[in-house]
Amino acid sequence: MSISAVRALLLAALFVSVSLLSVAFSEAAEFKMGVLDPQSVLEKSKAGKRALDGLKEYVSTRQKLLGKDEEELRNTERQLKEQAPKLTETEKKEKEGQFRAKVQEFQKRAQEFNMELQKKQKELVDEYMKKISAATQTVAEKGGVALVVDKGSEQTVKIVIYNKDTIDLTEQVIKEFDRVNK
């Protein structure tokens, strides 16, 4: 079963649960629900901006290093083409082999960088989701909100199709997040 199919089933179960909860709570007490865009909290909060800027700086530094390596490869390739007519077949094969080894090493470094970047992004998201959850819980408890749903964003899967602005807790969570994570 694909991830999107599993997500669709989970969303359907969530909406059924919310419907049942709202019926049950409407008889007993007022049921308050909120929505949140965690991506916005990460991007708009001071601590989140600092973390994202740090990640961007890391990416920029690594890209500069890879760009330098790539330029060296181009120079080596150009020199190899210029020298090729003057080289014996044995020398040509030897230099081509060295060049291929450098290309493979470059590709390996680029792949390692991508894996490292994915790991850093995941660690950042995991760490900040814990902090965002804590801030969300504080805001929800203060406001008497029983359920907060991730509304998604343009970068992620949209879960909530429509919500009134009055139940969007994103700005309140950003303020709480900034208060706690200075």
Steps between C-alpha positions, in 0.01 A plus 500: 500500500645838406571775751230722350243219532595443865484874564155517335376216723643671808336829401166327446530334842594837655198675352266220610652521849464878504139470389424246771684707759317815401162324532598360840640831624213710367271322743740529795691825446632743241757336273774729373728405215798680350726472199872562476757538223823364657700600191404864559599473866844375396541765229359800689622446855831654605655169610370325188646770274837467674496122451401530134766767441759270656390219270515731196851612598608137532354421156664806346843410639474141378376611158796737465739213577325273251501781242874542547552125454281504190702788351822305564351202318412718200855638492645151521271383219599798284871434562451134419339587165779747418773248588332199337659539154849517656460196726567137426208258521626370837537851645157596366333197662680566827391867511143410400493244781621761748237742374221240535617429855479874582151518348388201708647656814316825424173313447553314826561828690190655341290198599640506856416871520142435391460222756655718770267787406193276514610377842551857628161607363327205665673569832401867480138420418478233772652730763278794409183292470545401864536865596208603278285226655581626849416860405179380331398308809554808718292722268226238465473443875485875570228543238299193594565338163439123505648414160762664274538376143801558272350697214800445273648751260608543140823308579320212670177311447198718570283328756251775577318638198323782683511652845380820660781734595370497856611138549846542339745487791816547291574862603433424867730197484773710333479748791511220759782326312705821495428561869631156598782463240701821521 
